[in-house]
Amino acid sequence: MLKNLILFAANDEHRPALAALLREHNPGLTVSDDLELCDLEQLEPEELQESRLICFGGPLTLQSDVVKQIGHGAYQFYYAPLQYPGLAPSTAQETEDDGPCVSVIAQSIGDAAPFDQIIDIETVTLPANIEAPQRDLIAFTRLARMFWRLSHAIACETMPAEPRSTRLN
């Protein structure tokens, strides 16, 4: 049974709001939003077995032995300036074609199926000549929306097994 949620965020200021949202869906859930990555090794195996790990705002690199101990999966929410995440552009033309796109991604973390798969993805075509701060704001807004949409599943249920993909222009 899911009892604990370990929450990391690329921006520490986002942690309290994300934790509050998850607690609204499941008031009995313990949300640990004050841990650092090095603290995971100090947790008891029983606690990890009853936990789910979430990283918001950037990819998280975890040791595979830690991932295997997390009983309810580990997931990351991040964005990347790519039209086809996971397939880096191989030519200058592909790089140019990718330029006006950003993808927000929810992905499981792990090195074996069903882990390390994309759970949800939205690709947004950006306006021409957009500046980096505006691009980041659009990407963050979409990422927060995706997290909000999946927050009930994160806090209460098993995460979706079927990937969802959306193209937004």
C-alpha positions as CSV (number, residue, x, y, z in Angstrom):
1,M,0.0,0.0,0.0
2,L,1.3,3.5,-0.9
3,K,2.0,5.3,2.4
4,N,4.9,7.6,1.5
5,L,5.7,10.0,-1.3
6,I,9.2,11.3,-1.7
7,L,9.2,14.6,-3.6
8,F,12.1,16.3,-5.3
9,A,11.8,19.5,-7.2
10,A,14.4,21.3,-9.4
11,N,13.3,24.5,-7.7
12,D,13.0,24.1,-3.9
13,E,10.3,26.9,-3.9
14,H,7.9,24.5,-5.7
15,R,8.1,21.7,-3.2
16,P,5.5,23.0,-0.7
17,A,2.9,23.7,-3.3
18,L,3.4,20.3,-5.0
19,A,3.2,18.6,-1.6
20,A,0.0,20.4,-0.7
21,L,-1.6,19.4,-3.9
22,L,-0.8,15.8,-3.4
23,R,-2.0,15.9,0.3
24,E,-5.3,17.2,-0.9
25,H,-5.9,14.0,-2.9
26,N,-4.7,11.7,-0.1
27,P,-4.6,13.3,3.4
28,G,-3.2,10.1,4.9
29,L,-0.2,10.1,2.6
30,T,3.2,11.2,4.2
31,V,4.9,13.5,1.7
32,S,8.6,14.0,2.3
33,D,9.5,17.1,0.5
34,D,12.6,18.0,2.5
35,L,15.0,15.2,1.5
36,E,18.1,15.4,-0.6
37,L,19.2,12.7,-3.0
38,C,21.9,11.4,-0.6
39,D,19.2,10.9,2.1
40,L,17.6,8.1,0.1
41,E,20.3,5.7,1.0
42,Q,19.5,6.3,4.7
43,L,15.9,5.3,4.5
44,E,14.9,1.8,5.7
45,P,14.0,-0.7,3.0
46,E,10.5,-1.1,4.4
47,E,9.9,2.6,4.1
48,L,11.1,2.6,0.5
49,Q,8.8,-0.4,-0.3
50,E,5.8,1.7,0.8
51,S,6.9,4.7,-1.2
52,R,6.7,6.4,-4.5
53,L,9.3,8.9,-5.7
54,I,8.5,12.0,-7.8
55,C,10.9,14.5,-9.3
56,F,9.4,17.7,-10.7
57,G,11.2,20.1,-13.0
58,G,14.2,18.1,-14.1
59,P,15.5,14.6,-14.7
60,L,16.8,12.8,-11.7
61,T,19.6,10.2,-11.8
62,L,19.1,7.4,-9.3
63,Q,21.2,4.4,-8.6
64,S,19.4,1.3,-9.9
65,D,19.6,-0.5,-6.5
66,V,17.6,2.4,-5.0
67,V,15.0,2.4,-7.8
68,K,14.5,-1.3,-7.3
69,Q,13.7,-0.7,-3.6
70,I,11.0,1.9,-4.3
71,G,7.8,-0.2,-4.1
72,H,5.5,2.2,-6.0
73,G,7.8,3.5,-8.7
74,A,9.8,6.5,-9.4
75,Y,8.7,9.2,-11.8
76,Q,10.1,12.4,-13.2
77,F,8.4,15.4,-14.7
78,Y,10.6,17.6,-16.9
79,Y,10.7,19.5,-20.2
80,A,13.1,19.4,-23.1
81,P,13.4,21.5,-26.2
82,L,12.8,18.6,-28.6
83,Q,10.0,17.6,-30.8
84,Y,10.9,14.0,-30.5
85,P,12.2,13.4,-27.0
86,G,14.7,10.6,-26.7
87,L,15.8,11.0,-30.3
88,A,18.4,13.7,-30.4
89,P,18.6,15.6,-33.7
90,S,21.3,14.0,-35.9
91,T,21.6,16.8,-38.5
92,A,21.6,20.6,-38.6
93,Q,18.3,20.5,-40.4
94,E,16.7,18.3,-37.7
95,T,18.1,20.7,-35.0
96,E,16.5,23.7,-36.9
97,D,13.2,21.8,-37.2
98,D,13.2,21.1,-33.5
99,G,13.9,24.7,-32.5
100,P,10.3,25.9,-32.3
101,C,9.2,22.9,-30.1
102,V,9.2,22.1,-26.4
103,S,8.0,18.8,-24.9
104,V,6.8,18.3,-21.4
105,I,7.3,14.8,-20.2
106,A,6.2,12.5,-17.4
107,Q,8.5,9.4,-17.4
108,S,9.0,6.5,-15.1
109,I,12.6,6.0,-13.8
110,G,14.3,2.6,-14.0
111,D,16.3,0.3,-16.1
112,A,13.8,-2.5,-16.8
113,A,10.2,-2.7,-18.2
114,P,7.8,-1.2,-17.3
115,F,10.1,1.4,-16.1
116,D,11.9,4.1,-18.0
117,Q,8.9,4.7,-20.2
118,I,7.1,7.9,-21.1
119,I,3.8,8.1,-19.2
120,D,2.6,11.4,-20.7
121,I,4.0,13.8,-23.2
122,E,2.8,17.1,-24.6
123,T,4.7,18.8,-27.4
124,V,4.1,22.5,-27.9
125,T,5.0,24.5,-31.0
126,L,6.4,27.8,-29.9
127,P,5.9,31.2,-31.5
128,A,8.7,32.4,-33.8
129,N,11.6,34.4,-32.3
130,I,10.6,33.5,-28.7
131,E,13.1,34.4,-26.0
132,A,14.4,31.8,-23.6
133,P,12.6,33.2,-20.5
134,Q,9.2,33.1,-22.4
135,R,9.9,29.6,-23.7
136,D,10.7,28.4,-20.1
137,L,7.5,30.0,-18.8
138,I,5.4,28.2,-21.4
139,A,7.2,24.9,-20.7
140,F,6.8,25.3,-16.9
141,T,3.1,26.2,-17.3
142,R,2.5,23.0,-19.3
143,L,4.6,20.9,-16.9
144,A,2.6,22.2,-13.9
145,R,-0.6,21.5,-15.7
146,M,0.5,17.9,-16.5
147,F,1.5,17.4,-12.8
148,W,-1.9,18.8,-11.7
149,R,-3.7,16.5,-14.1
150,L,-1.8,13.4,-12.9
151,S,-1.8,14.4,-9.2
152,H,-4.6,12.1,-8.2
153,A,-3.0,9.1,-9.8
154,I,0.4,10.1,-8.1
155,A,-1.2,10.3,-4.7
156,C,-3.8,7.6,-4.7
157,E,-3.5,5.1,-7.5
158,T,-1.1,3.2,-9.7
159,M,0.3,5.4,-12.4
160,P,-1.1,5.1,-15.9
161,A,0.4,2.2,-17.8
162,E,-0.6,3.4,-21.3
163,P,1.4,6.4,-22.5
164,R,-0.6,9.6,-23.6
165,S,0.7,11.9,-26.2
166,T,-0.6,15.3,-27.2
167,R,0.6,17.7,-29.9
168,L,-0.3,21.3,-29.1
169,N,0.3,24.0,-31.7
